[in-house]
């Protein structure tokens, strides 16, 4: 299993809208997340920073992420969410969320 943590900014004036949207995530989006081998997915907010945590249980991360990105319902979801988000300038080229290194873990 691979643990993934990411951060991104959110527009201050869009926080309520973003949280309301995520209070009722579309079943098709949730299904695609599950079929892409993502488990235990959470998004937290601190001020205007979003922190996402997920666990990847598959064996082809790139393939599963490509399948998610190609999904029409996921694309529609992202079209709504992305204008609310503010990617951090230090993220790698081509990335939207900034991946964080794991510093410590215990079970």
C-alpha positions as CSV (number, residue, x, y, z in Angstrom):
1,X,0.0,0.0,0.0
2,X,1.2,3.5,-0.8
3,X,0.3,6.5,1.3
4,X,-0.1,9.8,-0.5
5,X,-0.4,13.2,1.1
6,X,-1.0,16.4,-1.0
7,X,-1.7,20.1,-0.5
8,X,-3.2,22.8,-2.6
9,X,-4.7,26.3,-1.9
10,X,-8.3,27.2,-2.1
11,X,-9.8,30.6,-2.9
12,X,-11.1,32.1,0.3
13,X,-14.4,33.1,-1.3
14,X,-15.0,29.6,-2.6
15,X,-14.5,27.6,0.6
16,X,-18.2,27.2,1.5
17,X,-19.0,26.1,-2.1
18,X,-16.1,23.7,-2.2
19,X,-17.1,22.1,1.2
20,X,-20.8,21.9,0.1
21,X,-19.8,20.2,-3.1
22,X,-17.7,17.7,-1.2
23,X,-20.4,17.0,1.3
24,X,-22.3,15.3,-1.6
25,X,-19.6,13.9,-3.9
26,X,-21.2,12.3,-7.0
27,X,-21.6,8.5,-6.7
28,X,-19.9,8.2,-10.2
29,X,-16.8,10.0,-8.9
30,X,-16.7,7.9,-5.7
31,X,-17.0,4.8,-7.9
32,X,-14.1,5.9,-10.1
33,X,-11.9,6.6,-7.1
34,X,-12.6,3.1,-5.8
35,X,-12.0,1.5,-9.2
36,X,-8.7,3.4,-9.3
37,X,-7.6,1.6,-6.2
38,X,-7.8,4.6,-3.9
39,X,-8.9,3.9,-0.3
40,X,-9.2,5.9,2.9
41,X,-9.3,9.2,0.9
42,X,-9.8,12.4,3.0
43,X,-9.5,16.1,2.4
44,X,-8.9,18.5,5.3
45,X,-8.8,22.3,5.3
46,X,-6.7,24.7,7.4
47,X,-7.5,28.3,6.4
48,X,-7.0,28.4,2.7
49,X,-4.9,25.2,2.5
50,X,-6.4,21.9,1.6
51,X,-4.6,18.7,2.7
52,X,-5.5,15.4,1.0
53,X,-4.6,11.9,2.3
54,X,-5.2,8.7,0.4
55,X,-4.0,5.1,0.3
56,X,-3.3,3.5,-3.0
57,X,-3.7,-0.3,-3.0
58,X,-3.2,-1.2,-6.6
59,X,-0.1,-2.2,-8.6
60,X,-0.2,0.3,-11.5
61,X,-0.5,3.8,-10.0
62,X,0.2,5.6,-13.3
63,X,-2.4,3.5,-15.2
64,X,-5.0,3.9,-12.5
65,X,-4.5,7.7,-12.4
66,X,-4.7,7.8,-16.2
67,X,-8.0,5.9,-16.1
68,X,-9.3,8.3,-13.5
69,X,-8.2,11.3,-15.6
70,X,-9.9,9.9,-18.7
71,X,-13.2,9.3,-17.0
72,X,-15.8,11.8,-18.3
73,X,-17.6,12.2,-14.9
74,X,-14.3,12.8,-13.2
75,X,-13.4,15.4,-15.8
76,X,-16.7,17.1,-15.2
77,X,-16.1,17.1,-11.4
78,X,-12.6,18.5,-11.9
79,X,-14.0,21.3,-14.1
80,X,-16.1,22.4,-11.2
81,X,-13.4,22.0,-8.5
82,X,-10.3,23.3,-10.2
83,X,-11.4,26.9,-10.5
84,X,-11.8,27.0,-6.7
85,X,-8.3,25.6,-6.1
86,X,-5.1,27.6,-6.1
87,X,-2.1,25.3,-6.9
88,X,1.1,26.1,-5.0
89,X,3.9,27.7,-7.1
90,X,6.5,25.2,-5.9
91,X,4.6,22.2,-7.3
92,X,6.4,20.2,-10.0
93,X,5.8,20.9,-13.7
94,X,2.5,19.3,-14.7
95,X,1.3,18.7,-11.2
96,X,-1.9,20.3,-9.8
97,X,-1.6,19.2,-6.1
98,X,1.8,19.3,-4.4
99,X,2.8,15.8,-3.1
100,X,4.3,15.8,0.4
101,X,7.1,13.5,1.5
102,X,6.3,11.1,4.3
103,X,8.4,12.0,7.4
104,X,7.0,9.5,9.9
105,X,4.5,6.6,10.0
106,X,3.5,4.1,12.6
107,X,0.6,1.5,12.7
